[in-house]
Amino acid sequence: MKRGILGGTFDPPHIAHLIAGEASYRQLGLDLVSFVPAGDPWQKSDSSVSAAEHRWQMTLLSVDPISYFVADDLEIRRAGPTYTVETVEAFPDDELVLILGADAALGIRSWHRWQELLEIVDLAVAPRPGVGRHEVEHAVPKPIEWLDMAPIDVSATDVRERARKGLSIRFYVRESVWHYVQEQGVYG
């Protein structure tokens, strides 16, 4: 099976995540795109991250009912910090494509066991505003498949901030996620 892995804090999962998943599925001929919310995101240990259960529920809502999108809770179930290399090792029989934003790809050399990770996966990178292709290609020591999509200037940080200020996040997230955030008071 050819599987895309799109991981993240997903606090909340937003339209840029979904568009990157869709672009990867279509462009790379993937069988499935797994959306994997981080359990204990080690690079964000100093920041406030919403409860894993909220992030999991929002991820489930984001991928439903798209048949080739699945939510996978393996990082949430794992105790301690979650590392992408350990996540991809859970799919030894699959051909794996790691789907990243260009901003995340820039920092891949800081990731836990990054060399091993790059031996296991191919990389699909979504363009991001303000991040140049040459910059990313210089930072990543392996060929990159650039996703054919417009750079989308949406971040989970901005979406959370809008919600905390009482501004609408409708259309930044799936309709079901928007309702969940309101009903559960996820961001205050």
C-alpha positions in Angstrom: 0.0 0.0 0.0 1.2 3.5 -0.8 0.4 5.6 2.3 0.8 9.3 2.9 1.6 10.2 6.5 0.4 13.7 7.5 1.3 14.3 11.1 1.0 17.3 13.3 -0.3 18.8 16.5 -3.7 19.3 14.7 -4.7 22.0 17.2 -6.9 22.3 15.1 -6.6 20.5 11.8 -7.4 23.1 9.2 -8.0 23.5 5.5 -4.2 23.6 4.6 -3.8 20.2 6.1 -6.7 18.8 4.1 -5.6 20.5 0.9 -2.1 19.1 1.3 -3.6 15.6 1.9 -5.8 15.9 -1.2 -2.9 17.2 -3.3 -0.7 14.3 -2.1 -3.4 11.7 -2.7 -4.1 12.9 -6.3 -0.5 13.8 -7.4 1.3 10.9 -5.9 -1.2 8.1 -6.5 -1.6 7.3 -2.8 -3.9 4.6 -1.6 -4.5 6.3 1.7 -3.5 9.5 3.6 -3.2 8.9 7.4 -3.7 12.0 9.6 -1.7 11.4 12.8 -2.2 13.9 15.6 0.9 14.1 17.9 0.4 12.7 21.4 3.1 14.7 23.2 4.7 16.9 20.5 8.3 17.1 21.7 9.0 20.3 19.7 6.1 22.1 21.4 6.6 21.0 25.0 7.0 24.6 26.1 3.7 25.7 24.6 0.1 25.2 25.5 -1.4 22.4 23.4 -5.0 21.4 23.6 -5.9 18.1 25.2 -5.1 15.1 23.1 -8.8 14.0 23.2 -9.9 17.3 21.6 -7.3 17.1 18.9 -8.2 13.5 18.2 -11.9 14.3 17.9 -11.2 17.2 15.6 -9.0 15.0 13.4 -11.7 12.4 13.2 -14.2 15.0 12.2 -11.8 16.5 9.6 -11.3 13.3 7.7 -14.9 12.1 7.8 -16.4 11.0 5.3 -13.4 11.0 2.8 -12.8 7.4 2.1 -9.0 7.8 1.4 -8.4 9.9 4.5 -8.0 8.1 7.8 -7.3 9.3 11.3 -4.7 7.3 13.2 -4.3 7.6 17.0 -1.1 5.7 17.4 0.9 8.7 18.6 -1.8 9.7 21.1 -1.8 6.1 22.5 2.0 6.1 22.8 3.4 7.2 26.2 6.0 10.0 26.3 7.2 12.2 23.5 6.1 11.2 20.0 8.6 11.1 17.2 7.8 10.8 13.5 10.4 8.1 12.9 8.7 5.8 15.4 5.3 6.5 13.7 6.5 5.5 10.3 8.2 2.4 11.7 4.7 1.2 12.6 4.0 0.7 8.8 6.8 -1.6 7.7 4.9 -3.1 4.8 3.8 0.2 3.3 5.5 2.5 0.8 5.5 5.7 2.8 5.3 9.4 1.8 5.8 11.9 4.6 3.7 15.0 3.8 5.1 18.2 5.2 4.7 22.0 4.9 7.8 23.7 3.6 8.3 25.4 7.0 8.4 22.0 8.8 10.7 20.6 6.1 13.2 23.4 6.8 13.7 22.0 10.3 13.8 18.3 9.5 17.5 18.0 10.5 16.5 18.8 14.1 14.1 15.9 14.3 14.8 12.8 16.3 16.6 10.2 14.2 16.1 12.3 11.1 18.6 10.4 9.0 16.8 7.1 9.6 13.4 8.8 8.9 14.7 10.0 5.5 15.8 6.4 4.7 12.2 5.1 5.3 10.1 7.8 3.6 9.8 9.8 0.5 8.9 13.5 1.1 6.0 15.5 -0.3 6.3 19.2 0.6 3.5 21.7 0.5 4.6 25.2 -0.4 4.2 27.8 2.4 4.2 31.6 2.0 7.6 33.1 2.7 9.5 29.8 2.4 11.4 29.4 -0.8 11.9 26.1 -2.7 15.6 26.6 -2.9 15.8 27.1 0.8 14.0 23.9 1.5 15.9 21.9 -1.1 19.1 23.1 0.5 18.0 22.1 4.0 16.7 18.6 3.0 19.3 16.1 1.9 17.0 14.1 -0.3 14.8 14.7 -3.4 11.5 16.4 -2.6 8.2 16.0 -4.4 6.6 19.5 -4.4 2.9 19.4 -4.1 1.0 21.2 -6.9 -1.0 23.5 -4.7 -1.0 27.2 -3.9 0.8 28.3 -0.7 -1.9 28.7 1.9 -1.4 31.3 4.6 -3.3 29.5 7.4 -1.7 28.2 10.5 -3.2 26.5 13.5 -1.7 29.2 15.7 -3.7 31.8 13.8 -6.9 29.8 13.9 -6.6 29.3 17.7 -6.0 33.0 18.2 -9.0 33.9 16.1 -11.2 31.5 18.1 -9.8 32.8 21.4 -10.7 36.4 20.3 -14.2 35.3 19.6 -13.7 35.6 15.8 -15.2 33.0 13.4 -13.0 30.1 12.3 -15.7 28.9 10.0 -14.2 27.8 6.7 -10.7 27.7 8.2 -11.7 24.2 9.4 -14.3 21.7 8.3 -17.9 22.6 9.3 -18.0 19.7 11.8 -14.8 20.9 13.5 -16.1 24.4 13.7 -19.2 23.1 15.5 -17.1 20.9 17.8 -14.8 23.8 18.8 -17.9 25.9 19.7 -19.8 23.2 21.5 -16.7 22.0 23.5 -15.3 25.5 24.2 -11.9 24.1 23.0 -10.3 27.6 22.7 -12.0 29.4 25.5 
